[in-house]
Each structure stands twice: as C-alpha cells, then as structure tokens.
Amino acid sequence: MPDLSAEQLSQRAHECRLLETAQLDRAMSAAGGRGTSFDALQSVLLQQEYLTNWQIQRLIEGHRRGYFYGSWKVLYLVGAGTFARVYRAAHQKTGDIKAVKVLRNRYATDVDTRDRFMREARMVMRLRHPNIVPIHEVAEDRGRTFMVMDFIEGQNLRDFVKAHNKIKRHTAIKIIRDLGAGLDYAFKLGISHRDMKLSNVLLSTSGQAKIVDFGLAAVNTEVDVDAANKTSFNPRSIDYAGLEKTTNVARNDARSDVYFLGCILYHMLTGQSPLLETRERIKRLSPRRYREIVPITNLEPDMPHRLVILVNRLMELDPEKRPQTPGAALREIDQTIDALDRGKNERYDPQAAQQDAEHYAKITHREIEGDGKTVMVIESNQKIQNTLREKLKNLGYRVLVIGDPQRALVRFSELDPAEERPADCVIFGCSGLGYEGIQAFNMFADNEETAEIPALLLLTAGMKKYLPDAKISECRLPLDMPLKFKLVRKALNKLLANSTQV
C-alpha cells in the first residue's frame, strides 16, 4: 500500500483539478466516510470511473502537471517514443475520446523545432482519408505542444507483427493496399510521409490500416549524413537519409515512401526487417544496409511469383526502376491482388522476372510521361471526356475537363501575374461542340493569354470539311476522329517538347 492517506489522495486530486468537491464528497462517503483507508477510496474512485489507474499512480508519485492539455483530460498513457508521448484523453465538455500526442520536453524547449512541428501538423490537418489518422487540433498549453487525433481502437503494426511473427499473405497485402491508398491521397495534395515504418501504422479492430504521423518527420530533418559523429540528428528520419544518400536523390523524393512501403510488406511476409536493425547511427546510414538485403525468396521460397515481383519492385534500390509515385505503387498492388485472386499462385521464377522487369520499365516510362503537366479538355460529349480523362491520367497527366469554351478562356484570362497557367496543353473536341469547337480553337489562337499554349483539335468526320477554317500551326495540330489515342499521345509529346524548348 502506498505511503499516502485517503485524505491526501483526495486533496491531490482536487488540487490537480481531476475531481470537483462534490465528486470527492460522494466518493469519500461511498468509501466509508472520513478516516477511510487509501485502498477503500481508490476502489471507489476506480469503480465510479472518477479516476483511472494512471491518474492515481501519478498522484501517488506527486506529479502536479500533465493531466490536462487544452480542453482534454488525460486518462492514461498509450505509448511513448523518442519524439512524443501519446495519451488517451476525454474532452472536458463533450466527453469525446481522442488521442493526444504531446511533444517531449527535449523538443518542446527548442523554439525552431516546436514551431516547425506546429506548422507541419497544421498542414497535415487537411488530410481526410480512411487510411490516414486525422489530426483535429494542434496547440500549446503552458509550454507543451500537443496535437489531437482520432483514437484508434486496436494496435500498431509493429506489435501485431511481433505477436504473429509472419502475417498471412492475404492480410499483409490488404494492409499494404490500405497504406498505398493513404500515401497516394496525400501525395496528390503535395504531402509525403517521410517516416513509413511498422510503428506508424495502426490497425483498427476491423483490420483497417491507418497511417499516423503523416508529414511530421519533416520536423528537424536536416540530418548531416556525412557527419555521423555529430550529436544533433533526428532519429525519426535517419533511415530515409541513409536511403537517399545511397541512391543520390533529394530529401523529399516521394519514391522514398514507396521504398519503405516495400520494406513494410517484406517485414509482414517474412517476420524479419529487410534492413539491419540497429541503434547505431553510422550503420543505419551505411549504403551496405540497403545494398545487402536478403532476397525475400531466401526466407520464403514458396512465395507466389507476383507477390515477389511486387516486393522487389517497391524495394528496387534504383529509384528510376521503382514505381514513381504512390499512385503507381497502388496500381501495381491492385494488379497483384487481382492476379492472386485469379489463382496465379505459381512460385517465383527468376527467368520470368526479367520479362516482368522489362514490362514494368515500360509502365514506369508511361507513368512519368505526363508527370507535372496538365492537359485541359474542352468537350461537351461525356463519353469523349471520360475516355480522354482516363487515358491521360494513366500517363501521369493532371486532367481538367470543361464543357464550355467560354469558361475555359476565363480560366486563363483571370490569372494573377504570379500564378501558373491552368494547363500546359488544351484539347478541343468537336464531337459535342460541333463548329463551336473550331471557333474555340481559333479563339485561343487569337487571345494574347493563350496564343502560345499548345493545342489539339479533334475533328469528327462531319467536321473535317471545316479544317481550312481552323488556325493550324506548329503548336496547334488537328487530329481525326474516331479517336486513336496513340496519335493523341504522340502529338502531345511533340507539342509539349516544343513548348519547353521555347
């Protein structure tokens, strides 16, 4: 029994604002009145859910702070890491249950780190996706920086893998599919994770995987990988620093998230990390750690061919041979799931793997073809709209579809001088617009804001006779319908290549 009386416990609970006077009086009365034992009072406080075991233990230890962050009352500690502690907490007015993540003191006292933490967390607050744990609030309370997130009933993936060793293949690929979907969503909003690992994945009781700590590894990530003996570094991003030094890519390269997505899949399927697990910073930064990975088939010789190919693709050390975006990785995951569902479970074949590598090289080239470029489609025929949207997106283009030519022109004419133009190329279709499509094509040629923007004119059989009316030039080309997309693709490549040389 602790060296503390019931009266002292109640006094401390009241001073720390954990209990009101009326609650204490009711609890003390139920425990036997004044002079009751510590154990009797503790039993009532727990039974009536006035206090939690965690709160009582801290009161016994004499802690006066750390029970409240903003409007949230801490119920108990969920987990602790190098960077922060996570608590289950209840809102004082509504009773809502959330997770409150509190930056550790060693970081909270560093103004630059604290400010960056706040800034990055607020940026991530706009992410709302089923496979991302949402952040609802970021604030400071008496010098302690904290964020409020959904509380996920379940466990993190690290503990799940530790308990099960190897995860069943269909479960592992479902989890990796969830993670790919979350990464893809965030990537499209300009946010990468920068710290993909088992402990940053939560599994709900229904089995849904959710990514936590999105974007927060950007805090204090200036890791000097060439000065391994320095004391200032961020342990949360050092694995990324090692990979990116080894592969000679930029610190914010989205393909790094894809690589560590593959590491998670490898670990789930084998029960072992593909990377040497060590706390030594020099070894974690060493290129050997990334170049000397045991092939997954050495550990799992009966692994289906398609699954081995997926793991190898995601973990390809050459970033140019890796899926180039989380969306590209997600498509390959879906293709693998589809193949396995159709019974393609044959064992890994190294000879067939070479053919697969050549096939995926072509896919990768297509995916980066339109990377960073936007195509505007002006066409009122919905079937043509959908066809162009799907095929152009498969090539990596961002696609804007507008049915009204006048609205399209307004998008270009109302730009602030500092703004980028809405599209790098415009496709005018006559299938639904008829002659109005040719008029719009000419209008863009005559307009000062749009005269230099490359354009394609898609002419139906009935509109070909009006081709002499169209203002054709080197940067404005006609194509006949019915649509042959390989010609559209060839024309786009030509027009965009010419426009970048101007």
C-alpha positions as CSV (number, residue, x, y, z in Angstrom):
1,M,0.0,0.0,0.0
2,P,1.4,3.5,-0.9
3,D,2.5,5.8,1.9
4,L,-0.4,8.1,1.3
5,S,-3.7,8.5,3.1
6,A,-7.1,8.7,1.6
7,E,-7.4,12.4,2.6
8,Q,-4.0,13.1,0.9
9,L,-5.1,11.4,-2.3
10,S,-8.4,13.3,-2.4
11,Q,-6.6,16.6,-1.7
12,R,-4.1,16.0,-4.5
13,A,-6.8,15.0,-7.0
14,H,-8.7,18.2,-6.1
15,E,-5.6,20.4,-6.4
16,C,-4.8,18.9,-9.8
17,R,-8.4,19.7,-11.0
18,L,-9.1,16.0,-11.6
19,L,-12.1,15.9,-9.2
20,E,-14.6,18.5,-8.0
21,T,-15.5,18.9,-4.4
22,A,-18.9,17.2,-4.8
23,Q,-17.4,14.2,-6.5
24,L,-14.8,13.8,-3.7
25,D,-17.5,14.0,-1.1
26,R,-19.6,11.3,-2.9
27,A,-16.5,9.1,-3.3
28,M,-15.4,9.5,0.3
29,S,-18.9,8.8,1.6
30,A,-19.2,5.6,-0.5
31,A,-15.8,4.5,0.7
32,G,-16.8,4.8,4.4
33,G,-16.5,8.4,5.3
34,R,-13.7,10.4,6.8
35,G,-10.9,8.2,8.1
36,T,-11.4,5.5,5.4
37,S,-8.4,3.7,4.0
38,F,-6.5,4.6,0.9
39,D,-7.4,1.2,-0.7
40,A,-11.2,1.8,0.0
41,L,-11.1,5.2,-1.5
42,Q,-9.1,4.1,-4.5
43,S,-11.5,1.2,-5.2
44,V,-14.5,3.6,-5.2
45,L,-12.7,6.1,-7.4
46,L,-11.9,3.4,-10.0
47,Q,-15.3,1.8,-9.7
48,Q,-17.2,5.0,-10.3
49,E,-14.7,6.0,-13.1
50,Y,-13.8,9.2,-11.3
51,L,-10.1,8.5,-11.8
52,T,-8.0,6.0,-13.8
53,N,-5.2,3.8,-12.5
54,W,-2.7,6.0,-14.5
55,Q,-4.0,9.2,-12.8
56,I,-3.9,7.7,-9.4
57,Q,-0.4,6.4,-9.9
58,R,0.8,9.9,-10.9
59,L,-0.9,11.4,-7.9
60,I,0.9,8.9,-5.7
61,E,4.2,9.9,-7.3
62,G,3.5,13.5,-6.6
63,H,3.0,14.8,-10.2
64,R,1.1,18.1,-10.3
65,R,1.0,18.7,-14.1
66,G,0.4,16.7,-17.2
67,Y,-3.3,15.8,-16.6
68,F,-4.7,18.4,-19.0
69,Y,-3.8,19.7,-22.5
70,G,-6.2,22.4,-23.6
71,S,-9.7,21.1,-23.2
72,W,-8.6,17.5,-23.0
73,K,-8.2,15.5,-19.8
74,V,-5.6,12.7,-20.0
75,L,-7.0,9.2,-19.0
76,Y,-3.9,7.1,-19.4
77,L,-0.7,6.7,-21.4
78,V,-1.0,4.8,-24.7
79,G,2.6,4.8,-25.9
80,A,5.9,6.7,-25.7
81,G,8.6,7.2,-28.2
82,T,11.7,9.3,-28.8
83,F,9.7,12.1,-30.2
84,A,6.5,12.3,-28.2
85,R,4.1,10.6,-25.8
86,V,0.6,9.6,-26.8
87,Y,-2.4,9.6,-24.3
88,R,-6.0,8.6,-24.4
89,A,-7.9,11.7,-23.4
90,A,-11.5,12.8,-23.0
91,H,-12.9,16.3,-23.9
92,Q,-13.9,18.0,-20.6
93,K,-17.3,19.2,-22.0
94,T,-18.4,16.7,-24.6
95,G,-16.7,13.6,-23.3
96,D,-15.4,12.7,-26.8
97,I,-12.4,10.3,-26.7
98,K,-9.4,11.2,-28.7
99,A,-5.6,10.5,-28.8
100,V,-3.5,13.4,-27.6
101,K,0.2,13.4,-28.7
102,V,2.5,15.6,-26.7
103,L,5.9,16.7,-27.9
104,R,8.6,15.6,-25.4
105,N,10.2,18.3,-23.3
106,R,13.6,18.0,-25.1
107,Y,11.9,19.1,-28.3
108,A,9.3,21.4,-26.8
109,T,12.0,23.7,-25.4
110,D,13.6,24.1,-28.9
111,V,11.7,27.0,-30.4
112,D,12.6,26.2,-34.0
113,T,11.6,22.5,-33.7
114,R,8.4,23.4,-31.8
115,D,7.3,26.0,-34.5
116,R,8.1,23.6,-37.3
117,F,6.1,20.8,-35.6
118,M,3.1,23.1,-35.3
119,R,3.5,24.3,-38.9
120,E,3.8,20.7,-40.3
121,A,1.0,19.4,-38.2
122,R,-1.4,22.1,-39.3
123,M,-0.5,21.4,-42.9
124,V,-1.4,17.7,-42.3
125,M,-4.8,18.6,-40.7
126,R,-6.4,18.9,-44.1
127,L,-5.8,15.2,-44.8
128,R,-9.1,13.3,-44.5
129,H,-8.9,9.7,-45.8
130,P,-10.0,6.3,-44.4
131,N,-6.4,5.1,-44.2
132,I,-4.9,8.2,-42.5
133,V,-5.4,9.0,-38.8
134,P,-6.8,12.6,-38.9
135,I,-5.4,15.4,-36.9
136,H,-8.1,17.7,-35.4
137,E,-6.2,20.2,-33.3
138,V,-2.7,21.5,-32.8
139,A,-2.0,23.8,-29.9
140,E,0.2,24.7,-26.9
141,D,-0.7,24.5,-23.3
142,R,1.7,26.0,-20.7
143,G,4.7,25.5,-22.9
144,R,3.7,21.9,-24.0
145,T,3.0,21.4,-27.7
146,F,0.3,18.8,-28.5
147,M,-2.0,17.5,-31.2
148,V,-5.4,15.8,-31.0
149,M,-6.1,12.8,-33.3
150,D,-8.7,10.1,-33.6
151,F,-8.2,7.3,-31.0
152,I,-8.0,4.1,-32.9
153,E,-9.1,1.0,-31.0
154,G,-6.6,-1.7,-32.0
155,Q,-2.8,-1.9,-32.1
156,N,0.1,-0.7,-34.1
157,L,1.5,-2.9,-36.9
158,R,4.9,-3.3,-35.1
159,D,3.2,-5.0,-32.1
160,F,0.9,-7.0,-34.4
161,V,3.9,-8.4,-36.4
162,K,5.8,-9.1,-33.2
163,A,2.8,-11.1,-31.8
164,H,2.2,-13.1,-35.1
165,N,5.8,-13.2,-36.5
166,K,4.6,-13.7,-40.1
167,I,1.3,-12.2,-41.3
168,K,-0.9,-14.2,-43.6
169,R,-0.4,-13.2,-47.2
170,H,-3.9,-12.0,-47.9
171,T,-3.8,-9.9,-44.7
172,A,-0.4,-8.4,-45.5
173,I,-1.4,-7.4,-49.0
174,K,-4.7,-5.9,-47.7
175,I,-2.7,-3.8,-45.2
176,I,-0.2,-2.7,-47.8
177,R,-3.1,-1.8,-50.1
178,D,-4.6,0.5,-47.4
179,L,-1.2,2.1,-46.9
180,G,-0.7,2.7,-50.6
181,A,-4.1,4.3,-50.8
182,G,-3.3,6.7,-47.9
183,L,0.1,7.7,-49.4
184,D,-1.5,8.2,-52.8
185,Y,-4.2,10.5,-51.4
186,A,-1.6,12.6,-49.5
187,F,0.8,12.7,-52.4
188,K,-1.9,14.2,-54.7
189,L,-2.2,17.0,-52.1
190,G,1.6,17.6,-52.1
191,I,2.3,15.8,-48.8
192,S,4.7,12.9,-48.3
193,H,5.1,10.9,-45.1
194,R,8.9,10.7,-44.6
195,D,8.7,8.1,-41.8
196,M,6.9,5.0,-43.1
197,K,7.6,2.1,-40.7
198,L,5.6,-0.5,-38.8
199,S,5.1,1.6,-35.6
200,N,3.5,4.4,-37.7
201,V,0.7,2.1,-38.9
202,L,-2.3,1.5,-36.7
203,L,-4.7,-1.5,-37.2
204,S,-8.3,-0.9,-36.2
205,T,-10.3,-3.7,-34.6
206,S,-11.9,-4.2,-38.0
207,G,-8.5,-4.7,-39.6
208,Q,-8.3,-1.4,-41.5
209,A,-4.7,0.0,-41.6
210,K,-4.3,3.7,-40.9
211,I,-1.1,5.8,-41.2
212,V,-0.2,8.1,-38.4
213,D,2.4,10.9,-38.1
214,F,1.8,12.0,-41.7
215,G,4.4,14.6,-42.7
216,L,5.7,15.1,-39.2
217,A,9.1,13.6,-39.9
218,A,9.7,16.8,-41.8
219,V,10.3,18.3,-38.4
220,N,14.0,18.7,-37.6
221,T,15.0,16.6,-40.6
222,E,18.2,18.3,-41.5
223,V,20.3,15.2,-41.0
224,D,24.0,15.6,-41.8
225,V,24.7,12.1,-43.2
226,D,28.4,13.0,-43.8
227,A,29.0,13.8,-40.1
228,A,27.8,10.7,-38.4
229,N,29.6,11.6,-35.1
230,K,27.6,14.8,-34.6
231,T,25.0,14.7,-31.8
232,S,22.3,16.7,-33.5
233,F,20.1,14.5,-35.6
234,N,16.5,13.3,-35.9
235,P,16.2,9.6,-35.3
236,R,12.8,9.6,-37.0
237,S,14.2,10.3,-40.5
238,I,17.6,8.8,-40.4
239,D,16.5,5.7,-42.4
240,Y,15.3,8.0,-45.2
241,A,18.6,9.9,-45.0
242,G,20.5,6.7,-45.5
243,L,18.5,5.5,-48.4
244,E,18.6,8.9,-50.2
245,K,22.3,9.3,-49.7
246,T,22.8,5.8,-51.1
247,T,20.5,6.4,-54.1
248,N,21.6,10.1,-54.6
249,V,18.1,11.6,-54.6
250,A,16.6,14.7,-53.0
251,R,15.5,14.5,-49.4
252,N,11.8,15.0,-50.3
253,D,11.7,12.4,-53.1
254,A,8.3,10.7,-53.0
255,R,9.8,7.4,-54.2
256,S,11.4,7.0,-50.7
257,D,7.9,6.5,-49.3
258,V,7.4,3.8,-51.9
259,Y,10.7,2.0,-50.9
260,F,9.7,1.9,-47.2
261,L,6.2,0.7,-48.2
262,G,8.0,-2.3,-49.7
263,C,10.0,-2.7,-46.5
264,I,6.8,-2.9,-44.5
265,L,5.4,-5.6,-46.9
266,Y,8.7,-7.6,-46.7
267,H,8.6,-7.5,-42.9
268,M,5.0,-8.6,-42.7
269,L,5.5,-11.5,-45.1
270,T,8.8,-12.8,-43.5
271,G,8.6,-11.7,-39.9
272,Q,12.0,-10.0,-40.4
273,S,13.0,-6.5,-41.3
274,P,14.8,-6.3,-44.7
275,L,17.2,-3.7,-43.2
276,L,19.7,-4.4,-40.5
277,E,18.0,-3.3,-37.3
278,T,20.4,-1.3,-35.2
279,R,20.5,1.8,-33.0
280,E,24.0,2.8,-34.3
281,R,23.6,5.8,-36.5
282,I,26.6,5.1,-38.6
283,K,25.3,1.6,-39.5
284,R,21.8,3.0,-40.2
285,L,23.3,5.4,-42.7
286,S,25.6,2.9,-44.4
287,P,24.9,2.1,-48.1
288,R,25.6,-1.6,-47.3
289,R,22.4,-1.7,-45.2
290,Y,20.4,-1.0,-48.4
291,R,22.5,-3.0,-50.8
292,E,22.9,-6.2,-48.9
293,I,19.2,-7.1,-48.3
294,V,18.4,-10.8,-48.2
295,P,16.2,-11.8,-51.2
296,I,12.7,-12.5,-49.9
297,T,12.7,-15.9,-51.6
298,N,15.6,-17.0,-49.4
299,L,13.3,-16.6,-46.5
300,E,10.0,-17.6,-48.2
301,P,10.9,-19.9,-51.1
302,D,7.3,-20.7,-51.8
303,M,6.2,-17.1,-52.2
304,P,3.9,-16.5,-55.3
305,H,5.8,-15.0,-58.2
306,R,3.5,-12.0,-58.5
307,L,4.0,-11.2,-54.8
308,V,7.8,-11.5,-55.0
309,I,7.8,-9.2,-58.0
310,L,5.7,-6.6,-56.1
311,V,8.1,-6.6,-53.1
312,N,11.1,-6.3,-55.4
313,R,9.5,-3.5,-57.4
314,L,8.7,-1.5,-54.3
315,M,12.1,-2.0,-52.8
316,E,14.1,-1.5,-56.1
317,L,17.2,0.3,-55.0
318,D,17.4,2.2,-58.3
319,P,14.7,4.9,-57.8
320,E,14.2,5.1,-61.6
321,K,13.1,1.5,-61.6
322,R,10.8,1.8,-58.6
323,P,7.1,2.9,-59.1
324,Q,7.5,6.6,-59.5
325,T,4.6,7.7,-57.3
326,P,2.4,6.2,-54.5
327,G,-0.4,6.1,-57.1
328,A,1.8,4.0,-59.4
329,A,2.6,1.7,-56.5
330,L,-1.0,1.4,-55.6
331,R,-1.9,0.3,-59.2
332,E,0.8,-2.4,-59.0
333,I,-0.6,-3.6,-55.7
334,D,-4.1,-3.8,-57.2
335,Q,-2.8,-5.7,-60.2
336,T,-1.1,-8.2,-57.8
337,I,-4.2,-8.6,-55.7
338,D,-6.2,-9.2,-58.9
339,A,-3.7,-11.8,-60.2
340,L,-3.6,-13.7,-56.8
341,D,-7.4,-13.6,-56.7
342,R,-7.5,-15.2,-60.1
343,G,-5.4,-18.1,-58.8
344,K,-2.0,-17.0,-60.2
345,N,0.0,-18.5,-57.2
346,E,2.9,-20.1,-59.1
347,R,6.3,-19.9,-57.3
348,Y,8.8,-17.3,-58.2
349,D,10.6,-17.7,-61.5
350,P,13.8,-15.7,-61.9
351,Q,13.7,-16.0,-65.7
352,A,10.2,-14.7,-65.9
353,A,11.2,-11.9,-63.5
354,Q,13.5,-10.4,-66.2
355,Q,10.5,-10.2,-68.6
356,D,8.5,-8.6,-65.8
357,A,11.2,-6.1,-65.2
358,E,11.1,-5.1,-68.9
359,H,7.3,-4.9,-68.8
360,Y,7.3,-2.6,-65.7
361,A,10.0,-0.4,-67.2
362,K,7.6,0.4,-70.0
363,I,4.8,1.1,-67.5
364,T,7.1,3.3,-65.4
365,H,8.1,5.3,-68.5
366,R,4.4,5.9,-69.3
367,E,3.6,7.0,-65.8
368,I,6.3,9.7,-65.8
369,E,5.4,10.9,-69.3
370,G,2.9,13.4,-68.1
371,D,4.3,14.0,-64.7
372,G,4.0,17.6,-63.6
373,K,1.9,18.5,-66.7
374,T,-1.7,19.5,-67.0
375,V,-4.0,18.9,-70.0
376,M,-7.3,20.8,-70.3
377,V,-10.0,19.0,-72.3
378,I,-12.7,21.2,-73.8
379,E,-15.6,18.9,-74.9
380,S,-19.2,18.5,-74.0
381,N,-19.5,14.9,-75.1
382,Q,-19.3,12.9,-71.8
383,K,-18.1,9.7,-73.4
384,I,-15.1,11.5,-75.0
385,Q,-14.5,13.4,-71.8
386,N,-14.3,10.1,-69.8
387,T,-12.1,8.4,-72.4
388,L,-9.5,11.2,-72.5
389,R,-9.6,11.7,-68.7
390,E,-8.8,8.0,-68.0
391,K,-6.1,7.6,-70.7
392,L,-4.4,10.8,-69.9
393,K,-4.3,10.1,-66.2
394,N,-2.8,6.7,-66.9
395,L,0.1,8.6,-68.5
396,G,0.6,10.7,-65.4
397,Y,-1.1,13.9,-66.6
398,R,-3.3,16.0,-64.5
399,V,-6.6,16.5,-66.4
400,L,-9.1,19.3,-66.3
401,V,-12.4,18.8,-68.2
402,I,-14.6,21.7,-69.2
403,G,-17.7,21.6,-71.3
404,D,-18.0,25.3,-72.0
405,P,-15.2,27.0,-74.1
406,Q,-16.0,30.4,-72.7
407,R,-15.5,29.2,-69.1
408,A,-12.2,27.7,-70.3
409,L,-11.0,31.0,-71.6
410,V,-11.9,32.8,-68.4
411,R,-9.7,30.3,-66.5
412,F,-6.7,31.7,-68.5
413,S,-7.7,35.4,-68.6
414,E,-8.3,35.9,-64.9
415,L,-4.9,34.8,-63.7
416,D,-2.8,36.8,-61.3
417,P,0.6,37.5,-63.0
418,A,2.3,35.3,-60.4
419,E,0.0,32.4,-61.0
420,E,0.9,29.4,-63.2
421,R,-1.3,28.9,-66.2
422,P,-4.1,26.3,-65.7
423,A,-2.9,23.9,-68.4
424,D,0.2,23.1,-70.4
425,C,-1.9,22.0,-73.4
426,V,-5.5,22.2,-74.4
427,I,-7.5,19.6,-76.4
428,F,-10.6,20.9,-78.3
429,G,-13.2,18.3,-79.2
430,C,-15.9,18.8,-81.9
431,S,-17.9,15.7,-81.0
432,G,-20.3,17.5,-78.7
433,L,-19.4,21.1,-79.6
434,G,-19.5,20.9,-83.3
435,Y,-18.3,24.0,-85.2
436,E,-18.1,25.8,-81.8
437,G,-15.1,23.6,-81.0
438,I,-13.3,25.1,-84.1
439,Q,-14.3,28.6,-83.1
440,A,-13.0,28.0,-79.5
441,F,-9.7,26.6,-81.0
442,N,-9.3,29.8,-83.1
443,M,-10.3,32.0,-80.1
444,F,-7.4,30.5,-78.1
445,A,-5.1,31.2,-81.0
446,D,-6.1,34.8,-81.2
447,N,-6.2,35.5,-77.5
448,E,-3.0,37.1,-76.1
449,E,-3.1,35.0,-72.9
450,T,-3.5,31.7,-74.7
451,A,-1.8,32.2,-78.1
452,E,1.4,30.3,-77.1
453,I,-0.3,27.4,-75.4
454,P,-0.1,24.2,-77.4
455,A,-3.5,22.8,-78.6
456,L,-5.0,19.8,-80.3
457,L,-8.2,19.9,-82.4
458,L,-10.2,16.7,-82.6
459,L,-12.3,16.7,-85.8
460,T,-15.2,14.3,-86.3
461,A,-15.9,13.0,-89.8
462,G,-18.6,15.6,-90.3
463,M,-16.4,18.5,-89.2
464,K,-13.3,17.7,-91.4
465,K,-14.7,19.9,-94.2
466,Y,-14.2,22.9,-91.9
467,L,-10.5,22.2,-91.4
468,P,-9.5,25.1,-93.6
469,D,-11.2,27.4,-91.1
470,A,-9.0,26.2,-88.2
471,K,-5.9,28.2,-87.4
472,I,-3.3,25.4,-87.6
473,S,0.4,26.0,-86.7
474,E,3.4,24.1,-85.3
475,C,1.9,24.4,-81.8
476,R,-1.7,23.8,-82.9
477,L,-2.4,20.5,-84.6
478,P,-5.6,18.7,-85.9
479,L,-6.4,15.0,-85.4
480,D,-9.2,13.0,-86.9
481,M,-11.8,11.0,-85.1
482,P,-12.7,8.3,-84.2
483,L,-10.0,8.7,-81.6
484,K,-6.8,6.8,-81.9
485,F,-5.1,7.5,-78.6
486,K,-1.6,6.6,-79.6
487,L,-1.8,9.5,-82.1
488,V,-3.1,11.8,-79.3
489,R,-0.2,10.7,-77.2
490,K,2.4,11.2,-80.0
491,A,1.0,14.7,-80.7
492,L,1.1,15.7,-77.0
493,N,4.7,14.6,-76.7
494,K,5.6,16.6,-79.7
495,L,3.7,19.8,-78.7
496,L,4.9,19.7,-75.1
497,A,8.5,19.0,-76.1
498,N,8.5,22.0,-78.5
499,S,6.9,24.3,-75.8
500,T,9.6,23.5,-73.3
501,Q,12.3,24.5,-75.8
502,V,10.8,27.9,-76.5
